[in-house]
């Protein structure tokens, strides 16, 4: 009874458009106030403060801040030029360069909307000038921007780690191959599309020729210009996996590295702008911080009321294999991704569903990768896909217009997702190897 009351109050609040954090408070308080089960209000408050007073949680705002600084520092353009140098003259080469930029920029920002904004603000107008349809290009960037939450360092993986206790480093490693696979499927579609519909080869070759001018020396100049941007994920991830610093310390390193590169190397930002970056990061994190604080209290109440056990019993009684359970959950995750933000969805779903999936033999890293990949598609699906709004603002088009042009990219993403879900190797190979 107490477990059902928690879920009922929480879901009713969500349906009534009550903010996620407040819905969690109401759901956690209901069994305490109405049934005197699930602990006491004082325990609820103590769990809330202990949830906020956590060192690992600091990684989230710091990665957000590092991503903001990198975005304002114009790092995406340097990455795009580097990839365009190699693939620009191939069929669909420049759209593929945009996807590669999203893939690599995700290793800097850890955020889907940040990746979409940084890459889209440069790529959408540039590709439109070369004759590519602006709506199609915006759809490309909106979907590819979702790679920003899969490629490490990923903010959603940090949240999944906080909610479940699974190693952040293992999750980061687990996201590498799936992210590359999704990027590969998106690029295959771009090549097929450009071969079928044609490109303005003359303009494209002229732009790529500008990048390749100067022969070997031209490449050296381009490489040196891109070097500091390319080095960021190597420093952050290399430091984590060599044991030099923790993921939280890596987030701090990413902020100082972003400041160093943007202020002193590229000189694309000024010291007086740093306060504005801090303000933007705080606004982005504020709502999520409230949810994170109550997530611990909510999870504690779920545990005391045996709500997680109820869910586990239900899943094990109705699904007798991981294949069928994952298939059902993938559909649920895809639907939730359309209406719920990635962070709150992970904080709520992960601790409830993971025990049942582990009982069915699903690796916790693999389950985390599936959850994040499914929810990342939601960033580019209506009605609330945040990447659609970001790309739509850049292209000066309505989000639903961009959503229609994004459909083929979403199909390509789903094809890659099917492999990720049913072939565990993609998620667990690197964590097991290292």
C-alpha positions in Angstrom: 0.0 0.0 0.0 2.7 2.5 1.0 4.7 1.7 -2.2 1.6 2.2 -4.4 0.9 5.5 -2.6 4.4 6.8 -3.4 4.0 6.1 -7.1 0.4 7.3 -7.3 1.1 10.7 -5.7 4.3 11.1 -7.8 2.6 10.3 -11.1 -0.5 12.4 -10.4 1.7 15.3 -9.6 3.6 14.8 -12.9 0.3 14.6 -14.8 -0.8 17.9 -13.2 2.5 19.5 -14.5 4.0 19.9 -11.0 7.8 20.3 -11.3 9.7 17.1 -11.0 11.5 18.1 -7.8 8.2 19.0 -6.1 6.6 15.8 -7.4 9.3 13.8 -5.7 8.8 15.7 -2.4 5.0 15.0 -2.5 5.5 11.3 -3.4 8.1 10.8 -0.7 6.0 12.7 1.9 2.7 10.9 1.2 3.4 7.6 3.0 5.0 9.4 6.0 2.1 11.8 6.5 -0.8 9.5 5.5 0.3 6.1 6.6 3.2 6.9 9.0 5.4 4.6 7.0 8.7 5.3 5.1 10.5 7.0 8.0 9.8 10.4 9.4 9.8 14.0 8.0 13.1 14.6 9.9 14.7 11.6 8.1 13.4 13.0 4.8 15.0 16.3 5.5 18.3 14.7 6.6 18.4 12.5 3.5 17.7 15.6 1.3 20.7 17.5 2.8 22.9 14.4 2.6 21.9 14.1 -1.1 23.0 17.6 -1.8 26.2 17.4 0.4 28.0 15.0 -1.9 31.4 15.4 -3.5 30.6 13.4 -6.7 27.6 15.7 -7.4 30.1 18.6 -7.9 31.1 17.0 -11.3 27.7 18.0 -12.8 27.9 21.9 -12.5 31.6 21.8 -13.2 31.1 19.9 -16.5 28.3 22.3 -17.4 30.6 25.3 -16.8 33.4 23.7 -18.8 31.1 23.1 -21.7 29.8 26.7 -21.6 33.3 28.1 -21.7 34.3 25.8 -24.5 31.2 26.8 -26.5 31.7 30.5 -26.1 35.4 30.0 -27.0 34.5 28.9 -30.5 36.1 25.4 -30.1 33.5 23.8 -32.4 34.7 25.6 -35.5 38.3 24.5 -35.0 37.1 20.9 -34.7 34.9 21.1 -37.8 37.7 22.5 -39.9 40.0 19.7 -38.7 37.5 16.9 -39.7 36.4 18.7 -42.9 40.1 18.6 -44.0 40.0 14.8 -44.2 36.4 14.0 -45.3 35.2 17.2 -46.9 35.6 16.0 -50.6 33.9 12.7 -50.0 30.2 12.3 -50.8 28.3 13.8 -47.9 31.7 14.7 -46.4 30.8 18.1 -44.8 27.6 16.8 -43.1 29.7 13.9 -41.9 32.3 16.4 -40.6 29.4 18.1 -38.6 28.5 14.7 -37.1 32.2 14.0 -36.2 32.3 17.5 -34.6 29.2 16.7 -32.5 30.8 13.3 -31.6 34.1 15.0 -30.5 32.5 18.0 -29.0 30.4 15.7 -26.8 33.7 14.7 -25.2 34.2 18.3 -24.2 30.7 19.5 -23.1 29.0 16.3 -21.8 25.6 17.9 -22.8 23.3 17.4 -25.7 21.8 21.0 -25.9 25.3 22.5 -25.5 26.7 20.3 -28.3 23.7 21.3 -30.5 24.2 25.0 -29.8 27.9 25.1 -30.2 28.1 23.0 -33.4 24.8 24.1 -34.9 25.5 27.9 -34.6 28.5 27.3 -36.9 27.5 24.3 -39.1 23.9 25.2 -39.9 24.6 28.5 -41.6 27.8 27.3 -43.2 26.2 24.2 -44.7 23.3 26.3 -45.9 25.6 28.6 -47.8 27.0 25.5 -49.6 23.6 24.5 -50.9 22.4 22.1 -48.2 18.8 22.5 -47.1 18.8 24.4 -43.9 16.0 22.4 -42.3 17.7 19.1 -43.1 21.0 20.4 -41.7 19.2 21.6 -38.5 17.6 18.1 -38.2 21.1 16.6 -38.6 22.6 18.7 -35.8 19.5 18.2 -33.5 19.9 14.4 -33.6 23.7 14.4 -33.7 23.7 16.7 -30.7 22.4 13.8 -28.7 25.8 12.3 -28.9 26.9 14.9 -26.4 25.3 12.9 -23.6 26.6 9.5 -24.7 30.3 10.2 -25.5 32.2 10.7 -22.2 32.5 12.8 -20.1 28.7 12.6 -20.0 26.6 14.5 -17.4 23.8 11.8 -17.6 26.3 9.1 -16.9 27.4 11.0 -13.8 23.8 11.2 -12.7 23.3 7.5 -13.3 26.4 6.8 -11.2 25.1 9.0 -8.4 21.7 7.3 -8.5 22.9 3.7 -8.6 26.5 3.6 -7.3 27.8 2.2 -10.6 31.4 3.4 -11.4 31.4 6.6 -13.3 34.7 5.6 -15.0 33.1 2.3 -16.2 30.1 4.2 -17.5 32.3 6.7 -19.4 34.1 3.8 -21.0 30.8 2.1 -21.8 29.6 5.0 -23.7 32.5 5.3 -26.2 31.7 2.4 -28.6 27.9 3.0 -28.6 28.5 6.7 -29.3 30.8 5.9 -32.2 28.4 3.4 -33.6 25.5 5.9 -33.6 27.7 8.5 -35.2 28.6 5.9 -37.9 25.0 5.1 -38.7 24.2 8.8 -38.9 27.1 9.4 -41.3 26.0 6.4 -43.5 22.6 8.0 -43.9 24.2 11.4 -44.8 26.3 9.7 -47.5 23.3 7.9 -49.0 21.2 11.1 -48.9 23.8 13.3 -50.5 24.5 10.7 -53.3 20.7 10.4 -54.0 19.9 14.2 -53.9 23.3 15.6 -55.0 25.5 18.3 -53.7 27.1 21.5 -55.0 30.5 19.9 -55.6 32.1 23.1 -57.0 31.4 25.2 -53.9 32.3 22.3 -51.5 35.6 21.6 -53.2 36.5 25.3 -53.2 35.9 25.5 -49.4 37.9 22.3 -48.8 40.6 23.5 -51.0 40.9 26.6 -48.8 41.5 24.3 -45.8 44.0 22.2 -47.7 46.0 25.2 -49.2 49.6 25.3 -48.3 50.2 21.5 -48.5 52.0 20.0 -45.6 52.5 23.4 -43.9 48.9 24.1 -44.3 48.0 20.9 -42.5 50.5 21.6 -39.7 48.9 25.0 -39.2 45.4 23.5 -39.1 46.5 20.8 -36.7 48.2 23.3 -34.4 45.1 25.4 -34.5 42.9 22.4 -33.5 45.4 20.7 -31.2 44.3 22.3 -28.0 40.6 21.5 -28.7 41.5 17.9 -29.6 43.6 17.6 -26.4 40.8 18.4 -23.9 39.0 15.0 -23.8 42.4 13.2 -23.8 43.4 15.1 -20.7 40.1 14.6 -18.9 39.5 10.9 -19.8 43.2 10.0 -19.6 43.5 11.5 -16.1 40.5 9.4 -15.0 41.6 6.1 -16.4 45.2 6.4 -15.3 44.0 7.1 -11.8 45.6 10.6 -11.8 42.3 12.2 -10.7 38.7 11.3 -10.0 35.7 12.2 -12.3 34.9 15.1 -10.0 38.4 16.3 -10.1 38.4 15.8 -13.9 35.4 18.1 -14.1 37.5 20.8 -12.3 40.4 20.2 -14.6 38.0 20.6 -17.6 37.0 24.1 -16.3 40.5 25.3 -15.8 41.6 23.8 -19.1 38.7 25.5 -20.9 39.7 28.8 -19.3 43.4 28.4 -20.2 42.7 27.5 -23.9 40.0 30.1 -24.5 41.7 33.0 -22.6 45.4 32.4 -23.4 45.7 30.2 -26.5 42.7 31.1 -28.7 41.9 34.4 -27.0 38.2 34.0 -27.9 36.8 35.1 -24.5 37.7 37.9 -22.1 38.1 37.8 -18.3 35.1 40.1 -17.8 32.8 37.5 -19.5 33.6 34.8 -17.0 30.9 36.0 -14.6 28.3 35.7 -17.3 29.4 32.1 -18.0 29.1 31.3 -14.3 25.6 32.8 -14.3 24.6 30.8 -17.3 25.9 27.6 -15.8 24.1 28.2 -12.5 20.8 28.8 -14.3 21.3 25.5 -16.2 22.1 23.6 -13.1 19.7 25.2 -10.6 16.6 23.1 -11.4 18.6 19.9 -11.7 20.3 20.6 -8.3 16.9 20.7 -6.6 15.9 17.3 -8.2 19.3 15.8 -7.2 18.9 16.9 -3.6 15.5 15.2 -3.2 16.5 12.2 -5.2 18.4 10.7 -2.2 15.4 11.3 0.0 13.0 9.9 -2.6 15.1 6.8 -3.1 15.3 6.2 0.7 11.5 6.3 1.0 11.2 3.9 -1.9 13.6 1.6 -0.1 11.8 1.8 3.2 8.4 1.2 1.6 9.8 -1.7 -0.5 8.7 0.1 -3.7 11.8 -1.0 -5.6 11.1 -4.6 -4.5 7.5 -4.3 -5.8 8.8 -3.2 -9.2 11.4 -5.9 -9.2 8.8 -8.6 -8.4 6.4 -7.3 -11.1 9.2 -7.3 -13.8 10.4 -10.8 -12.9 6.9 -12.1 -12.8 6.0 -10.8 -16.2 9.3 -10.9 -18.1 11.3 -14.1 -18.0 14.3 -13.0 -20.1 16.4 -9.9 -20.4 15.5 -9.7 -24.1 11.8 -9.2 -23.5 12.3 -6.9 -20.5 14.8 -4.7 -22.3 12.5 -4.5 -25.4 9.6 -3.3 -23.3 11.7 -0.8 -21.3 13.3 0.6 -24.5 9.8 1.6 -25.7 9.0 3.1 -22.3 12.3 5.0 -22.3 11.7 6.3 -25.8 8.2 7.6 -24.9 9.5 9.2 -21.6 12.3 10.9 -23.5 9.7 12.8 -25.5 8.1 14.4 -22.4 10.8 14.3 -19.6 14.2 15.8 -19.4 17.2 13.4 -19.4 18.5 14.2 -15.9 15.3 13.8 -13.8 14.3 10.7 -15.8 17.6 9.0 -15.0 17.5 9.9 -11.3 14.0 8.5 -11.0 14.1 5.4 -13.2 17.7 4.1 -12.6 17.5 3.1 -8.9 13.9 1.6 -9.4 14.6 -0.5 -12.4 18.3 -1.5 -12.0 17.7 -4.2 -9.3 15.2 -6.1 -11.5 17.4 -5.9 -14.6 20.4 -7.2 -12.6 18.3 -10.1 -11.5 17.7 -10.9 -15.1 21.4 -10.8 -15.8 21.7 -7.4 -17.4 25.1 -5.7 -16.7 24.5 -2.4 -14.8 26.8 -0.5 -17.2 25.0 -1.9 -20.2 21.6 -0.9 -18.7 23.0 2.6 -18.0 24.2 3.0 -21.6 20.7 1.8 -22.9 18.9 4.3 -20.6 21.1 7.2 -21.7 20.9 6.3 -25.4 17.1 6.0 -25.3 16.7 9.3 -23.5 19.2 11.1 -25.8 16.8 10.4 -28.7 14.2 12.3 -26.7 16.3 15.4 -27.1 15.4 15.5 -30.8 11.8 14.2 -30.6 8.7 16.4 -30.1 6.9 17.8 -28.2 9.7 18.8 -25.7 12.9 17.8 -27.5 15.3 20.5 -26.3 17.7 20.0 -29.2 14.9 20.7 -31.6 14.3 24.1 -30.0 18.0 24.9 -30.0 18.5 23.9 -33.7 15.2 25.6 -34.6 16.3 28.9 -33.1 19.6 28.8 -35.0 17.8 27.8 -38.3 15.0 30.3 -37.6 12.4 27.5 -38.1 9.7 26.1 -35.9 10.8 23.0 -33.9 8.1 20.8 -35.5 9.5 21.7 -38.9 12.9 20.6 -37.8 11.4 17.5 -36.2 10.0 16.3 -39.6 13.4 16.6 -41.3 15.0 14.9 -38.4 13.0 11.7 -38.8 15.5 9.9 -41.1 18.3 10.7 -38.7 16.2 9.3 -35.8 15.6 6.1 -37.8 19.4 5.7 -38.3 19.9 6.4 -34.6 17.3 3.7 -33.7 19.0 1.2 -36.0 22.2 1.7 -34.1 20.3 1.6 -30.8 18.9 -1.9 -31.6 22.5 -3.2 -31.9 23.5 -1.5 -28.7 20.5 -2.9 -26.7 20.8 -6.5 -27.9 24.6 -6.8 -28.3 26.0 -6.1 -24.8 29.6 -6.2 -26.1 29.4 -2.6 -27.3 28.8 -1.4 -23.7 30.9 -3.7 -21.7 34.0 -4.4 -23.8 36.0 -1.3 -22.8 35.1 -1.4 -19.1 36.0 -5.1 -18.9 39.2 -4.5 -20.9 40.5 -1.6 -18.7 
